[in-house]
Amino acid sequence: MLGNTANLLYTNADGHSSLVDAGTTIEKQIQCDRKYPDLADVLLGKSQPNTHTDHSPRHTLEEYVKRPTAIEQDFYKKETIDIPQSLVDSLDLLQCRTFMGIFPEISCAWMTVDNRLFLWNYTTGTVACTYDDQDQVICSVGLIKPKPDIFGDTISHLLVFSTPLYIGILAVSLNKPENSISLYATDLVVPSDGMQITQITGTDDGRIFLLGDGRVYELEYSMPSFSWFRNHCRLIPHYHSSIRDYLPTFFKGPKGDEIKSLEIDNERKVLYLLSNQSRIEVVYLGDKENNYKSIAVKNDICNSARLACRQKLLAFDDAEFKIDAIHVISKTESKKIHLVGITSSGYRLYFTHHRNAVQMMSFTQADQPPNGLELVHVRIPPPIETPSATTLFQTQPKNGPIHTSYYDCGIMLAAKMTSDDNDTIVMTAVDPGSYARQGSTAANTNTNTLFSAGTNALSSTPRVTLAESSTSIDCYGRVYAIAEANASLRGKHDINEITTQITQQPRQFLVLTGKGVTFFAKKRPVDILQELLRNAHGDVESHSKEFANFFERYGRVQSCAMCLDIVCANFGASLPEQADVIRGAVQLFFGCGGSPAPVAAASSGGNYLGQLIGSTGTHYSGKHDGFALYFAELISPVWNAKVFEACNPGFHANANIADPRFHLEDQGMLQVVMNEQQSLHGLYLLLKQSIEAISFLDFLIDSKLKDILQCVPETFRSEMQTLSLGAMLKDPQGRVMTRELVIASIRKYGHSHIHIGFDVVSDLLERKCNSFFGPSDVSFYRGVENMSRAKRADTDQERISALGESLRLFKQAPEYLTDEKLGEICSDFNNLGYYIGSVELPLERVRKLDSEGRAFAFTEGESSIGDAGQQLHEARRRCYEHVFRALKAVKTYVDTRYGDPKTYAARVYAAAYSYDDKHFQYDLYSWLIQENMQRELLQVNTPYLLPFFQERVEEGKAMDFLWQYHRLREEYLEAAVYLEALASRPNGLPLVKRLEYLSLAIVNARCCETWRYSHQEITRSLRFLEDQMAVAQIQWSIQCKLQSGGPEYHEAAKALDGGLFDLTVLHDKYARPYGLDEEIKDIEALNE
């Protein structure tokens, strides 16, 4: 048992508290970084509060941010990979048509030339694969994830292509080591019957949807078999047929409103259909009974959008709101808004597929299936910078419309026609600096603390608005497709780029034109800062204005965190340019990080980090909070993993602001002086513990260290050989080894000086090494030694004395009694028959654990589940188990070493009954009832017994116990009251039993003595009971006669068991209707 004390680690109170506070700070910072505002909240930030009762969409005076310099533009063109020359040459042989697109999932672009399909790798500029095993013109191509368990593990995707005659499926295999692609033909083919397929897309679980002739189809396929009569691939139409479908082509006339594009939300299992007249249909794919369930259709979108913009005092035409494309809003970005439509003129229309979702202050149905479609917000087009532009809020210039677009996680790229041959890429992104500035204004502070200038500002009361940057870059050639390079992260990008580390790859986008694939990259704030540092070439002072603007834009704390990120990312680099970057980042960190500032102790704003880590009423500097922020960013992915404890006296020392030495006139120097004091205090603690550790080692050497090491458990003995002074002072395992040495020294002295040895050891350690061996340590280990002495005792008297002493000592160190230790000690007590120790020690631990009685508040429902009350309740119950085990065992104990067994058992039970604690007493009574020991309960005299039966026991059982309890104590009138109540309860009790209770009640009432009760009280109660008995006897007589009658009387006889009825009921419902003349006379006589 002594060896298991390794679990009792030494903990310095001051240092441990500081570590706990710092850990809480990091956890809160991680949580705040994850609590980025919902898109719905920022879209409606400055317009109207979420108190709308109508369903009309809203608009805001959106803010678009203009970057002051080219370096700070959010997007830039990286490179262009030309179409391989072999494919360009193939175009010379074109006879019919060509199509092209991008498959970022396999890092390829595709192009069809008549009947041939080419896949070319846009990272290397080489042709990856060619398919020409058929003679029909390929009109459309889609890359789909395969259904599970259909193809082997080597098949990563399916390539679905369409021709005028049929639709086919190819299996795609990726060979990543060789960076090659293989296509395999399958037997999965279905006729297309001349239908023009314009889009092929699929879900993550393998469903394939096609858009052909303006209608939606689903391509279903199954596992191939050897049956000649089964088609493994079929085309399922998802529309209602009309007469027009069966007319010849020249009779059909012009086409009406047809579907032009599909968009799948894999997270929510929703399919959106966009028509050429801007009608959107919502289809739910997650219903088990109907996996293609049309939910809602929105027809009047253009008119609704125009009305939403009527406040702009400009004339709008419905044509400006004609939707060109729709894109899914991921759950990462919003739980309330699910779809965005991009119009040909650049407006963005935001939709939700939950009715009233945005109007509700607290929306809890984010994961529910869709039930409608509502337009909730209209956002004006991003500005186009022109030489004559005087404002950022302009309508779209008179040039070509937007025809291709991409949107995901706050970033939009749209291709707009600017000439017959070329397009312009308009790119927008969320501006993190605007959130920092809005948060700083909301907090109304000039300190740029982490709370006021970072992501935490988003939780402040004033709403923030959606501010975006806009960039326009010319693109040579017509744009055919836009995609993001890393398709696996679609819908999972961090919206809050201000906390993104520089070592993480920035987002890259692919723009496919007739000339090749152009790469565009998104700059993050940390990328911009690093580029500013590179351009400064280590001369920060000459570019101070640029850096000051940067710190102002993104906040001092975030900028300091970025400086640390840049330093760490470039650390160890050999290039002079990188050395300049590090030097500049360090200079910015210390030069622009600011200084701490004193605040009022009761201030509610500012930096929660300072309030948590220190109790000094201080706004910490940007350097301090920037370090905490950067630390949180680094540690968040592995926060639950074990981490080492850093030892820095400047962070973990103790200082008191009330000290007169700190009452300085220069408040700017206050923190500096306190930091120095904290450092000195840490050095003092280290010095003190070093002296005590040396004293302890000196004691071990004088006490024959070799003999003491022989008493150390073998599991620790080998580690003792490498134990150093430094490990003893700072390492947790070193503290464990120190405790084992203390135990071993006590053992050694205990064996050689059985009566006084361990007292000498503990006294010496307490005087000279109290950091290692405090009063509680002394008591606990003395108790352990006395337990060992009891086991070795030769006589009962010596054993009983040692057990009593061990119990007394253990009671002095209840904080060391973990569940494991308490179980071991109680087991030893029980094995030695010392059951009173197994009762008193757990109850003493209960007293220490819950001295305020919060566990009882939990059992009474006065505290919620999960709080400290519940934890204390559970901890108490674990202690009670040891008590109940001892109480049960002592009932069968027959040894006479502690005296007469019955008398000894009564003493043990008396110890339990005497513990003045309502929570324990209630659990004790429940246990006794469970063990069928109600008879013992009748002998108990505690103030908790009667309330327990009145509050916790079923009423009938409680009264049956209580009348016996009062009769045993000669409280006859109280017993009579409970007996009468038992007789009168309307619970279906047999009438004979009610008569028995009434008889007992009368007997008890007649036993009342006048010295206890007044004569009048006794007489009144007795008369009432006798009257009750007389009426009950008539009721019993009626029941007997009815029972002796025919079957038709039995129901009435049974009803008489329902309670004690009065004379009127007996007369009107039973005696007179059934002609019981004798009972009628008795009733009349009794009435007289």
C-alpha positions, -999 to +999 in steps of 0.1 A: +000+000+000+029+024+007+042+020-028+010+034-043+015+067-026+034+076-058+000+089-070+002+116-043+022+142-062+038+172-046+022+205-059+034+240-052+003+260-045+014+292-061+029+276-092+000+252-097-026+280-095-007+300-121-006+271-144-043+264-140-051+301-148-028+301-178-044+268-191-079+283-186-068+313-206-056+292-235-088+271-235-109+303-236-088+317-264-093+284-284-130+285-278-132+322-288-113+315-321-139+288-329-168+311-322-166+330-354-199+348-361-225+332-383-228+347-418-264+356-411-254+377-381-228+397-400-250+402-430-278+417-409-253+435-386-260+471-393-293+470-410-322+459-388-321+438-357-334+402-358-368+412-348-385+411-382-419+394-383-423+395-421-405+374-447-390+402-468-353+401-476-330+428-462-301+447-476-273+467-460-250+495-470-223+470-475-187+479-468-161+472-494-125+479-483-100+494-506-064+484-501-039+513-500-011+495-518-005+468-543+013+446-517-019+446-495-042+434-522-058+402-511-054+383-544-026+380-568-019+360-600+008+334-594+014+317-627-003+303-658+002+268-670-005+266-708-025+239-724-001+212-736+009+218-772-003+183-782-038+193-772-035+226-791-025+206-822-055+184-817-078+214-820-066+218-856-084+185-863-116+197-847-147+187-868-176+194-845-173+208-810-149+210-780-156+214-743-134+219-713-134+220-675-115+214-643-113+184-619-093+197-589-099+164-571-073+147-595-053+179-603-064+178-639-082+199-664-102+181-691-109+189-727-129+171-754-122+173-791-151+157-809-150+120-797-118+123-777-113+131-741-081+145-727-070+149-691-040+171-686-022+178-654-023+216-647+006+214-622+031+199-647+015+210-680+015+174-694-012+151-708-021+126-681-046+104-699-065+101-732-098+083-739-108+078-776-124+043-776-157+055-790-169+075-820-195+099-807-190+135-798-185+139-761-207+168-749-203+167-711-180+152-685-183+148-647-161+134-620-181+115-593-172+096-562-181+059-565-207+042-544-192+022-516-186-015-521-191-014-559-156-009-571-123-019-555-101+003-534-079+013-563-108+031-580-110+066-565-135+083-588-159+076-617-157+097-649-192+100-664-194+113-700-223+119-723-227+117-761-258+122-782-264+085-782-255+072-748-240+080-713-210+060-702-190+055-670-152+051-668-134+041-636-105+063-625-074+051-607-048+074-593-012+064-589+001+090-566+038+079-564+040+081-602+015+110-605-004+092-632-040+084-640-055+053-655-090+050-670-109+017-671-139+010-692-170-004-675-202-020-688-222+008-672-239+024-702-273+039-707-289+054-738-293+092-739-317+092-770-303+125-784-307+144-752-282+173-747-265+167-713-252+200-700-241+191-664-230+160-646-226+161-608-228+138-579-230+134-541-204+122-517-222+089-513-221+081-551-255+093-564-252+108-600-274+136-613-275+149-648-290+179-664-304+172-699-327+193-721-335+215-690-346+185-668-330+165-640-322+129-643-305+105-619-281+078-632-284+047-611-260+018-613-254-013-593-229-042-589-224-059-623-236-096-624-237-123-650-274-120-657-284-114-694-317-099-684-307-072-660-296-037-669-270-025-643-274+011-653-306+032-658-316+068-662-343+079-638-362+111-647-371+135-619-398+155-635-435+152-645-441+144-682-465+165-703-481+163-737-453+184-751-428+156-745-447+134-770-451+160-798-428+162-828-400+187-825-416+212-850-448+212-829-432+218-795-426+255-800-402+276-779-389+262-746-403+275-714-387+277-679-360+250-679-334+240-653-300+255-662-278+243-633-276+219-603-259+225-570-255+198-543-251+204-506-235+172-493-234+183-457-271+189-455-281+164-483-299+190-504-301+195-542-308+229-555-322+234-591-318+268-608-339+276-639-332+300-667-359+323-653-342+325-618-365+300-602-349+278-575-363+245-563-351+228-531-349+190-532-342+169-501-320+139-507-318+126-471-353+112-467-351+074-462-386+068-477-383+093-505-347+101-514-357+128-540-382+149-521-392+183-536-395+207-507-401+242-521-399+263-552-391+301-551-405+318-582-404+356-575-368+360-567-360+388-591-389+410-579-381+403-543-345+413-547-355+445-565-379+454-537-352+447-511-330+474-528-357+500-531-341+521-503-311+529-525-330+556-544-319+541-577-339+525-604-335+487-606-347+463-633-356+427-626-330+417-653-302+429-630-312+402-606-313+373-630-293+346-613-264+332-633-252+306-608-259+293-573-234+281-547-238+263-514-230+280-481-211+255-459-219+249-423-185+263-414-197+297-427-233+296-416-259+275-398-288+297-410-280+307-446-276+278-470-273+292-506-260+322-525-271+331-559-248+353-581-265+374-607-252+383-641-247+419-629-228+409-597-255+410-570-254+382-544-287+369-532-286+349-499-312+322-492-321+300-463-340+267-467-356+270-432-386+292-428-381+321-404-346+309-395-330+343-398-358+361-380-354+339-349-330+352-323-320+316-313-323+291-341-320+255-330-330+236-362-297+239-381-295+201-387-332+197-396-343+189-431-353+219-453-389+231-451-389+261-475-368+287-493-365+323-484-345+352-498-330+369-467-304+393-480-293+411-512-257+423-514-247+449-540-219+441-565-183+446-556-169+479-568-149+482-600-120+506-596-119+531-625-099+563-629-129+584-622-141+565-592-148+586-562-166+561-540-165+524-534-203+521-536-210+520-574-233+500-595-218+476-621-202+494-651-219+490-684-199+461-698-203+423-701-222+402-676-208+376-651-209+342-668-188+320-645-183+321-608-171+303-577-179+307-540-168+290-508-161+300-472-163+337-477-144+340-510-160+347-544-144+347-578-164+357-608-155+360-645-170+391-662-168+397-699-148+428-707-142+422-744-150+397-771-119+377-762-109+385-726-125+384-692-119+401-658-118+381-626-136+399-598-126+386-564-140+393-530-130+381-496-139+388-460-118+415-445-105+404-410-091+438-402-126+453-403-138+429-377-109+439-355-117+476-359-154+471-353-146+450-322-123+477-309-149+504-313-175+482-295-151+477-266-144+514-265-108+509-255-074+523-267-053+494-255-058+471-285-061+441-262-069+407-273-106+411-264-111+444-281-091+438-313-094+402-322-119+375-327-132+379-292-146+412-302-171+394-323-189+383-291-194+419-280-229+433-278-228+456-309-232+437-341-205+436-367-211+439-404-198+420-434-169+440-447-151+426-478-122+435-500-125+436-537-098+429-563-101+429-601-075+412-623-076+409-660-075+374-674-064+369-710-089+346-727-125+335-721-130+318-687-146+284-689-144+272-653-132+284-618-123+260-590-103+258-558-070+239-560-075+219-527-109+203-533-107+182-502-110+213-480-141+227-497-165+239-471-139+235-443-117+266-446-112+288-416-131+321-422-110+338-396-078+341-416-063+365-390-053+336-369-040+314-398-003+305-394+021+312-422+033+276-424-002+266-436-007+268-474-028+298-485-059+292-505-053+289-543-078+291-571-078+278-607-092+297-636-094+278-669-093+297-701-088+287-737-050+293-732-045+273-700-050+273-662-041+304-642-034+302-605-046+329-582-036+330-545-053+345-515-031+366-492-037+363-455-027+391-431+004+372-421+015+369-457+010+407-462+031+414-431+059+391-442+059+408-476+061+442-460+091+430-440+108+417-471+104+450-488+117+468-458+150+448-460+154+450-422+149+488-421+117+490-402+121+526-392+120+539-428+087+520-434+072+528-400+040+543-415+032+511-434+037+490-403+018+514-381-011+512-405-009+474-405-010+472-367-039+496-366-058+476-392-054+442-377-049+451-340-018+452-319-024+417-303-030+399-336+000+417-353+023+407-324+011+371-328+019+373-365+054+386-358+060+356-336+046+333-363+070+349-389+100+346-366+093+309-359+086+301-396+119+317-407+140+307-378+172+289-387+171+300-423+204+308-440+193+334-466+201+370-458+166+380-469+151+357-442+174+370-416+162+406-424+126+394-420+133+378-386+151+409-374+123+432-386+096+410-370+115+410-337+118+448-339+081+452-346+072+428-318+091+448-291+087+482-307+050+482-315+038+457-289+030+485-265+032+485-227+008+473-200-016+498-186-034+499-152-071+496-151-097+498-124-102+465-106-139+465-113-136+472-150-157+448-171-142+455-205-107+449-219-086+419-219-099+388-202-065+373-204-052+398-179-081+393-156-075+355-156-038+352-153-031+381-130-052+397-102-034+430-106-061+450-125-038+453-156-043+456-193-015+435-205+006+446-235+003+434-270+035+414-266+019+395-237-015+389-253+001+383-287+022+355-272-009+340-255-028+341-288+001+326-308+005+299-282-032+291-284-030+288-322-001+264-319-015+242-291-051+240-302-047+209-324-031+189-296-046+207-266-057+174-250-023+158-254+002+159-226+024+190-225+055+198-205+055+225-178+075+255-185+093+271-156+095+309-159+096+329-126+084+360-145+051+344-153+045+322-122+057+344-093+036+361-067+032+399-061+007+420-042-004+453-057-013+465-022+024+465-012+034+501-004+065+496-025+043+496-056+025+529-048+044+548-074+034+581-090+046+569-124+019+544-132+038+533-163+065+518-141+042+499-119+041+467-139+079+468-144+085+469-106+059+442-100+075+419-126+108+423-110+092+415-076+076+385-091+109+373-104+126+378-071+098+359-053+103+330-077+140+330-071+133+330-033+110+300-035+136+281-056+163+290-031+142+279-001+133+246-017+170+240-028+181+244+009+154+220+021+162+194-006+199+195+004+188+191+041+167+161+031+196+145+012+219+152+041+195+134+064+193+104+040+231+101+039+234+102+077+207+076+080+226+050+058+212+058+024+219+022+012+195+008+038+168+033+030+170+025-007+163-012+002+129-001+015+120+016-018+097-004-040+115-022-068+095-003-094+112+030-083+146+017-072+162+019-107+150+054-112+165+065-079+200+059-093+195+087-118+176+112-096+192+146-095+186+177-074+171+195-104+146+167-109+137+167-072+129+205-075+110+208-107+100+174-122+067+157-111+084+123-113+112+137-091+086+147-065+072+111-066+107+098-060+112+122-031+080+109-014+091+073-019+123+082-001+104+097+028+083+066+031+113+044+029+131+063+056+100+060+079+099+023+072+136+019+079+133+038+113+100+021+121+115-013+118+145-005+139+128+018+165+093+004+166+080+027+193+098+060+187+116+057+154+091+071+130+083+100+153+119+111+152+120+109+114+087+128+109+097+154+134+130+160+117+115+162+083+087+185+095+112+210+110+138+210+082+119+199+051+084+211+054+081+217+016+085+179+012+070+167+044+042+189+059+019+182+088-006+163+066+022+141+053+033+134+089-002+123+100-009+102+069+024+082+071+022+078+108-013+063+102+002+039+077+029+029+101+004+023+129-016+001+105+015-019+098+021-021+135-015-034+141-009-062+115+023-072+133+009-069+168+012-099+191-017-091+215-052-078+210-046-048+232-016-037+212-035-043+179-065-023+192-043+005+203-025+007+170-057+006+150-072+034+171-041+055+167-040+049+129-077+060+127-069+092+146-040+100+124-058+092+092-085+116+103-059+144+104-050+139+068-083+134+049-070+153+018-047+123+012-075+098+012-081+093-025-108+067-034-080+042-039-063+049-006-096+050+013-105+016-002-072+001+008-074+014+044-110+003+049-101-031+035-074-034+061-097-022+089-123-048+079-098-076+077-087-068+112-124-065+124-120-028+132-153-019+116-157+013+135-126+026+116-144+018+083-173+039+095-156+069+110-128+074+084-150+076+053-174+100+071-144+122+081-134+123+045-170+133+036-168+161+062-136+174+045-150+170+010-183+187+015-181+209+046-208+232+032-233+204+024-236+212-013-243+176-022-277+178-003-286+208-024-281+187-055-303+158-042-330+184-033-329+198-069-315+231-059-284+228-081-281+216-117-266+184-131-229+187-138-220+213-112-200+208-080-230+196-061-234+166-083-197+157-081-197+160-043-229+138-042-211+111-062-180+114-041-200+110-009-217+079-023-184+063-029-175+069+007-208+057+020-202+023+003-173+016+027-196+025+056-224+003+045-200-026+038-187-024+073-222-022+088-233-053+069-202-072+079-204-064+116-239-079+118-223-114+113-191-107+133-186-133+160-150-125+172-149-114+209-116-094+207-136-062+208-160-074+234-195-089+230-202-091+193-238-077+196-226-048+218-197-042+194-221-041+165-244-017+183-214+006+190-205+005+153-241+013+143-242+041+169-212+057+153-230+058+120-262+072+136-243+098+155-228+114+124-247+147+121-252+150+084-286+149+067-273+136+033-256+106+050-284+099+074-310+098+045-287+074+025-282+053+056-320+050+062-325+041+026-298+014+028-314-001+060-348-003+043-332-019+013-316-045+036-349-052+053-337-037+086-368-016+094-369-031+129-335-016+136-348+017+123-375+017+150-348+020+176-331+050+160-334+084+177-321+110+153-336+144+142-335+132+106-355+100+108-391+114+109-384+140+081-369+112+060-400+091+061-422+122+056-402+134+026-386+104+009-408+073+017-441+064+000-470+077+021-486+044+031-452+028+040-442+059+059-474+059+081-471+022+087-436+028+101-444+060+120-473+046+141-451+018+153-423+043+159-446+065+181-461+035+199-427+022+208-420+056+225-454+055+243-466+084+221-500+068+217-520+097+205-496+102+175-497+065+168-535+066+168-535+095+144-513+076+118-535+045+123-566+064+116-550+079+085-541+045+073-576+033+078-590+063+058-567+062+028-586+058-005-562+032-018-583+000-022-573-014+012-596-043+022-623-031+046-613-057+072-578-042+073-593-008+078-612-021+108-580-035+121-563-002+119-592+016+136-592-010+164-555-004+169-561+033+168-587+031+196-565+008+217-536+034+214-559+063+222-572+045+253-535+040+264-528+077+264-517+090+298-529+123+312-495+135+321-486+135+285-519+147+269-548+167+282-580+149+292-600+168+268-577+160+239-578+123+247-616+123+251-622+141+218-598+118+199-613+086+214-649+097+207-639+104+170-623+070+166-652+052+182-677+070+159-655+060+130-655+024+142-693+024+145-698+036+110-671+012+097-689-017+114-721-009+096-701-007+063-686-041+071-721-055+078-734-043+045-704-057+027-709-091+043-745-093+032-737-082-003-710-108-005-734-135+005-759-125-022-758-133-058-731-123-083-749-091-091-741-078-056-704-086-057-694-054-075-711-033-049-695-053-022-660-048-037-666-010-040-670-009-002-632-015+000-625+019-016-625+037+018-645+046+049-679+060+038-701+082+058-736+073+069-753+092+041-734+073+014-740+040+031-777+047+034-784+061-001-761+040-022-761+006-004-786+000+024-818+014+009-812+003-028-804-033-017-832-034+010-810-040+040-835-031+067-814-040+097-786-018+085-810+010+078-822+009+113-786+009+126-778+039+105-809+058+117-801+049+153-766+061+149-777+093+133-800+100+163 
